[in-house]
Amino acid sequence: MTALTTFRLARANLSGKPFRSLSLGLIVAIFTFMLFVGSMISANLQAGIESLSARMGADLLVVPQGEGKKIESVILRAEPSTFYVDGKLLDVVSSVKGVAKASGQLFISSLDAQCCSVKVQLIGIDQKTDFVVGPWLKKAAEKPLEGNEVIVGDYIFGAIGSELKFYDQHFKIVGRLEPTGMGFDSSVFMTLEMARKLGAIATPDKADEISHSLSSILVRVEPGVDPITISDGVLDRLGLRANVNFVFASNMMSDTSAKLQKIVGVMYGAAGGFWVIAALVMFIIYFFAFNERQKEFATLRALGASKSKVISVVLCESTLLSALGAALGVFFGALVVHFFSFTISRTIGLPYLAPAQSAWVMAAALSLAAGVATCPLAALPTAWRIGRKDIYTSLREGE
C-alpha cells in the first residue's frame, strides 16, 4: 500500500476538483504574467535609456525651426522624417568657441523596402567629421563608405555583403550597428552625397536645395562648457537669419526618464492591484470551500491525522497551485517579451533594449516568489479555522 503523504493527499484533492484548481491556477498565472512582463519591460526600458545616455554622443543638436520634436522622434523611435537646413550652418556652428566636434546628417524618409515591414529612416553621414555612428559598428568596415555602400541598424534585415533597394537604387550592406534600443536600430546610414542623391529623386522640385542641405548638426562641446553657451553663440552669429531650434541631450534624457518612471509606475500599480484582487478572490473561494470540506477534514482527523497534518495538506494544495500557475505565467511572459519586443518597443515609443541576462533571472525569481506566495497567503485563514475545529464539531457542521 502507498503511504498517504501530505503531497499525495494534496495532489489527489486538486485532481478531484479540476475546475476549482484550474481557476485558482489561472488567477496566479495571470498575476505572475503581468508582474514578469512588467518587470521585463521596465528592465528593457532602463537598458534602453542607459544606452541612449552612453551612445548619444552629441550634447546638442541644431535643427530647422519647428523640427525639434521630429529629431527626437528620429532618435528615439525612427519615425521617418525629411527636413532641411542650409549646410553652411555647419561652418557657423563649428566656429563657435567651446565646440569640440560638429558633424552634419541628412534625413531621407524611405519608401517601403523589402528589408523591412515599415518605412525606414535613411541617414546621410559625413564620415570625416562623424563621431556618433562609427563607434556603434558591430564590425568595423574595412574602409570608409563609398558610393552605394550602407551601414544598417540592428532591426534591418540582411547580412553584410547583401543588397538593399531604395528608390530603385541598389545598396550594399558593409556594416551593422550594435543594438542601441533607439530609433537608429531601424535606420540605414549612407554617405552624405548618396543621401542627397536619393533626396533629389524623392523630391525633384527640391533637388537644388537638397544638394547643399543638412537635416541636423550634432555638436559635442568641450569639457566644462555649458551647451547653452553654444546655442547662444550660434544665435549671435546668425542674428536675424536665425531659423533654427536647439535640442539639448540632457533635456531629452530628462524627459525620457520621466516618461519611463510613469510607465513603470503604471505597470507595477496594475500588477499590485490585480494581486490584491486575486488574493481576495482566492480568500473567498477558500473560505466558502472550507464549509464544503469540513467533513473531509474531520474524516482525516478521525483516521489519525493531526491538526498540523490537515493544515499542511491545505497549504500544500495552495502551494502546488501557486507554483504551477506562477511557472506558466513566467513561461508565457517570457515568450511575449521575447517574440514581441519590436512591437512593444514601437508601441511605447521609448528606447528599448534587451538587458543583461541577470535582469531576466531577477525578474523571473521575483515573479515566481510573488506568485507562489499568493495562494498560501489566501489559504491561511482557512488553515487557521481548521486548527480551531474539533472532530465532532466538524462532522456535525459538514453534514
C-alpha positions in Angstrom: 0.0 0.0 0.0 1.1 3.6 -0.7 1.5 5.9 2.2 -0.8 8.9 2.2 1.8 11.6 2.4 0.9 15.3 2.5 1.9 15.7 -1.1 -0.2 12.7 -2.3 -3.2 13.9 -0.5 -2.8 17.4 -1.8 -2.4 16.2 -5.4 -5.5 14.0 -5.1 -7.6 16.8 -3.7 -6.6 19.1 -6.6 -7.3 16.5 -9.2 -10.7 15.8 -7.6 -11.7 19.4 -8.1 -10.3 20.2 -11.5 -12.4 23.3 -12.2 -11.6 25.0 -8.9 -7.9 24.1 -9.2 -7.7 25.4 -12.8 -9.5 28.6 -11.9 -7.1 29.3 -9.0 -4.1 28.4 -11.0 -5.2 30.7 -13.8 -5.5 33.6 -11.5 -2.0 33.1 -10.2 -0.7 32.7 -13.8 -2.3 36.0 -14.9 -0.9 37.9 -12.0 2.6 36.3 -12.4 2.4 37.0 -16.2 1.6 40.7 -15.6 4.4 41.1 -13.0 7.0 39.3 -15.1 6.1 41.2 -18.3 6.0 44.5 -16.4 9.4 43.8 -14.8 11.0 42.9 -18.1 9.6 45.9 -20.0 10.8 48.1 -17.2 14.3 46.5 -17.4 14.3 46.8 -21.2 13.4 50.5 -21.0 16.0 51.1 -18.4 18.6 49.4 -20.5 17.5 51.5 -23.5 17.8 54.8 -21.6 21.2 53.8 -20.3 22.2 53.0 -24.0 20.8 56.4 -25.1 22.9 58.1 -22.4 26.0 56.2 -23.3 25.7 56.4 -27.1 24.0 59.7 -27.7 27.4 61.1 -28.4 26.2 64.7 -29.0 25.5 67.3 -26.3 23.5 69.5 -28.6 21.6 69.1 -31.9 20.9 72.0 -34.2 17.8 71.5 -36.4 15.5 73.7 -38.5 12.9 75.9 -36.7 10.0 73.8 -35.5 11.6 70.4 -36.1 12.8 69.7 -32.6 10.1 67.1 -31.9 10.8 65.4 -35.2 14.5 64.9 -34.5 13.6 63.4 -31.1 11.2 61.0 -33.0 14.0 60.0 -35.3 16.4 59.3 -32.5 14.0 57.6 -30.1 11.5 55.9 -32.5 13.0 56.0 -36.0 9.9 57.8 -37.3 10.8 58.6 -40.9 11.2 62.4 -41.4 12.7 64.7 -44.0 13.6 68.3 -43.3 16.4 70.6 -44.3 18.7 73.4 -43.1 21.4 75.2 -45.0 24.6 73.2 -45.0 26.6 76.4 -44.4 25.2 76.4 -40.9 27.8 73.7 -40.0 30.6 76.1 -40.5 28.9 78.6 -38.3 28.4 76.1 -35.5 32.0 74.8 -35.8 33.4 78.3 -35.4 31.7 78.8 -32.0 34.1 78.8 -29.1 33.7 75.7 -27.0 32.6 73.3 -29.8 34.8 70.2 -29.7 33.2 68.4 -32.7 30.4 69.1 -35.1 29.0 66.9 -37.8 26.0 67.1 -40.2 23.5 64.5 -41.1 20.8 64.4 -43.7 17.5 62.5 -43.2 15.5 61.0 -46.0 12.3 59.1 -45.5 12.4 55.8 -47.5 9.7 54.2 -49.5 8.6 50.7 -48.4 11.5 48.3 -48.9 12.0 44.6 -48.9 14.3 44.8 -45.9 11.6 45.9 -43.6 7.9 45.7 -42.8 7.7 49.5 -42.4 9.4 52.6 -43.8 12.9 53.2 -42.5 14.9 56.3 -42.0 17.8 56.9 -44.4 20.5 59.0 -42.9 23.4 60.5 -44.7 26.6 61.0 -42.6 29.9 62.7 -43.2 32.4 60.1 -42.1 35.2 62.7 -41.9 33.5 64.5 -39.1 31.1 61.8 -37.7 31.6 61.0 -34.1 28.2 59.2 -33.4 27.6 56.3 -35.8 31.2 55.0 -36.1 31.6 53.8 -32.5 28.4 51.7 -32.8 29.7 49.5 -35.6 29.4 45.8 -34.7 32.1 45.0 -37.2 34.2 47.9 -38.5 34.0 48.4 -42.2 37.3 47.8 -44.0 37.2 51.3 -45.4 35.0 54.4 -45.4 31.7 54.2 -47.1 31.7 54.8 -50.8 29.0 55.1 -53.4 26.2 52.7 -52.7 27.6 51.2 -49.5 25.5 51.4 -46.4 25.6 50.7 -42.7 22.3 49.3 -41.3 20.7 49.3 -37.9 20.2 46.1 -35.9 16.5 45.7 -36.9 17.2 45.9 -40.7 17.2 42.5 -42.4 20.2 41.4 -44.5 23.7 40.1 -43.9 26.9 42.0 -44.5 27.5 41.8 -48.2 23.8 41.5 -49.2 21.9 44.2 -51.0 19.0 46.6 -50.3 17.0 48.7 -52.7 15.7 52.2 -52.1 14.2 54.5 -54.8 15.2 51.9 -57.4 18.8 52.2 -56.3 20.8 49.2 -55.1 22.9 49.4 -51.9 25.4 47.0 -50.4 25.5 46.4 -46.7 29.1 46.8 -45.4 28.4 47.3 -41.7 25.9 46.7 -39.0 25.3 48.6 -35.7 25.2 47.1 -32.3 21.7 47.2 -30.8 21.1 50.6 -29.4 17.4 50.5 -28.2 17.0 53.7 -30.1 15.5 54.7 -33.5 18.8 54.1 -35.2 18.1 50.4 -34.9 15.6 50.9 -37.8 17.8 53.3 -39.8 20.1 52.9 -42.8 23.3 55.1 -42.9 25.0 56.1 -46.2 27.3 58.8 -47.4 26.1 62.3 -47.4 26.4 62.5 -51.1 24.3 59.4 -51.7 21.6 60.7 -49.3 21.4 63.9 -51.3 21.1 62.0 -54.5 18.2 60.0 -53.0 16.6 63.2 -51.7 16.7 64.7 -55.2 15.0 61.5 -56.5 12.4 61.6 -53.7 11.6 65.3 -54.2 12.8 66.5 -57.6 11.4 70.0 -57.0 13.8 70.5 -54.2 16.9 68.9 -55.8 18.9 72.2 -55.8 18.1 72.9 -52.2 19.0 69.3 -51.1 22.3 69.4 -52.9 23.8 71.7 -50.2 21.5 71.0 -47.2 21.6 69.1 -43.9 18.9 68.0 -41.6 20.7 68.3 -38.3 24.0 69.3 -36.9 25.3 67.2 -34.0 27.6 69.1 -31.6 29.9 67.8 -28.8 31.1 70.5 -26.5 34.5 70.8 -24.8 34.7 69.6 -21.2 33.2 72.1 -18.8 31.4 74.0 -21.4 27.6 74.5 -21.0 25.8 73.6 -24.2 23.5 76.6 -23.7 26.5 78.9 -24.3 27.0 77.2 -27.7 23.4 77.8 -28.7 23.8 81.4 -27.6 26.9 81.7 -29.7 25.2 80.3 -32.8 22.3 82.8 -32.4 24.7 85.7 -32.0 26.4 84.7 -35.3 23.2 84.2 -37.2 21.4 87.2 -35.9 18.1 87.9 -37.7 18.8 85.0 -40.0 18.4 82.5 -37.2 15.8 80.0 -38.1 16.9 77.0 -36.0 15.9 75.1 -32.9 18.3 73.5 -30.4 17.7 70.1 -28.8 19.8 69.5 -25.7 20.7 65.9 -24.9 20.3 66.5 -21.2 16.7 67.6 -21.6 15.9 64.7 -23.9 17.3 62.3 -21.3 15.3 64.0 -18.5 12.1 63.9 -20.5 12.7 60.2 -21.4 13.4 59.2 -17.9 10.3 60.9 -16.6 8.2 59.0 -19.2 9.9 55.8 -18.1 9.0 56.4 -14.4 5.4 56.9 -15.3 5.2 53.7 -17.4 6.9 51.7 -14.7 4.6 53.1 -12.1 1.5 52.2 -14.1 2.8 48.7 -14.7 3.6 47.9 -11.1 0.4 49.6 -10.0 -1.6 47.4 -12.3 0.2 44.3 -11.1 -0.3 45.2 -7.5 -3.9 46.0 -8.0 -4.5 42.7 -9.7 -2.6 40.9 -6.9 -5.0 42.4 -4.3 -8.0 41.3 -6.4 -6.5 37.9 -6.9 -5.7 37.4 -3.3 -9.3 38.5 -2.3 -10.9 36.1 -4.8 -8.8 33.2 -3.6 -9.6 34.1 0.0 -13.3 34.0 -0.7 -13.0 30.7 -2.6 -11.1 29.0 0.2 -13.4 30.5 2.8 -16.5 29.0 1.3 -14.8 25.8 0.2 -14.0 25.2 3.9 -17.7 24.6 4.6 -17.8 22.0 1.9 -14.7 20.2 3.1 -15.3 20.1 6.8 -16.4 16.5 6.7 -13.3 15.7 4.7 -11.0 17.3 7.2 -12.9 15.6 10.1 -12.5 12.2 8.4 -8.8 12.7 8.1 -8.6 13.6 11.8 -10.7 10.5 12.7 -8.2 8.4 10.7 -5.4 9.6 12.9 -4.2 12.8 11.1 -3.2 15.6 13.4 -4.4 19.2 13.1 -1.0 20.2 11.8 -1.2 17.4 9.2 -4.5 18.6 7.8 -3.3 22.2 7.8 -0.2 21.1 5.9 -2.4 19.4 3.3 -4.3 22.6 2.7 -1.2 24.7 2.5 0.5 22.1 0.2 -2.5 22.3 -2.2 -2.3 26.0 -2.3 1.5 26.0 -2.8 1.2 23.5 -5.7 -1.5 25.6 -7.4 0.6 28.7 -7.0 3.8 27.0 -8.2 2.1 25.7 -11.3 0.3 29.0 -12.1 3.5 31.1 -11.4 5.6 28.8 -13.7 3.1 29.1 -16.5 2.8 32.9 -16.0 6.6 33.3 -16.3 6.8 31.0 -19.2 4.2 32.8 -21.3 5.5 36.1 -20.2 9.0 35.3 -21.4 7.5 34.2 -24.8 5.7 37.5 -25.1 8.7 39.7 -24.2 11.0 37.7 -26.5 8.8 37.5 -29.6 7.0 40.8 -29.4 9.9 43.1 -28.3 9.8 45.1 -31.5 6.1 45.6 -31.3 6.3 46.6 -27.6 9.2 49.0 -28.5 7.2 50.7 -31.3 4.1 51.0 -29.1 5.9 52.5 -26.1 8.0 54.9 -28.2 11.0 55.0 -25.8 14.5 53.5 -26.1 14.0 49.7 -25.6 17.0 47.4 -25.4 17.3 43.8 -24.1 19.0 44.0 -20.6 21.7 41.7 -19.2 20.9 38.1 -18.5 20.8 38.8 -14.8 17.7 41.0 -15.3 15.8 38.1 -16.7 16.8 35.9 -13.8 15.9 38.5 -11.3 12.5 39.2 -12.9 11.7 35.5 -13.1 12.8 35.0 -9.4 10.7 37.9 -8.2 7.7 36.9 -10.2 7.9 33.3 -9.1 8.3 34.2 -5.5 5.3 36.6 -5.5 3.2 34.1 -7.5 4.0 31.1 -5.3 3.2 33.1 -2.1 -0.3 34.2 -3.4 -2.4 31.0 -2.8 -0.8 30.0 0.6 -1.4 33.5 1.9 -5.1 33.4 0.8 -5.4 29.9 2.3 -4.0 30.9 5.8 -7.4 31.9 7.2 -8.9 28.6 6.2 -5.9 26.8 7.8 -6.5 28.7 10.9 -10.2 27.8 11.0 -9.2 24.1 10.6 -7.0 24.3 13.6 -9.8 25.6 15.8 -12.3 22.9 14.9 -12.5 19.6 16.8 -13.5 16.3 15.0 -17.1 16.1 16.4 -18.0 19.7 15.5 -16.5 19.4 12.0 -18.5 16.2 11.3 -21.8 17.8 12.6 -21.3 21.1 10.6 -20.2 19.1 7.5 -23.4 17.1 7.4 
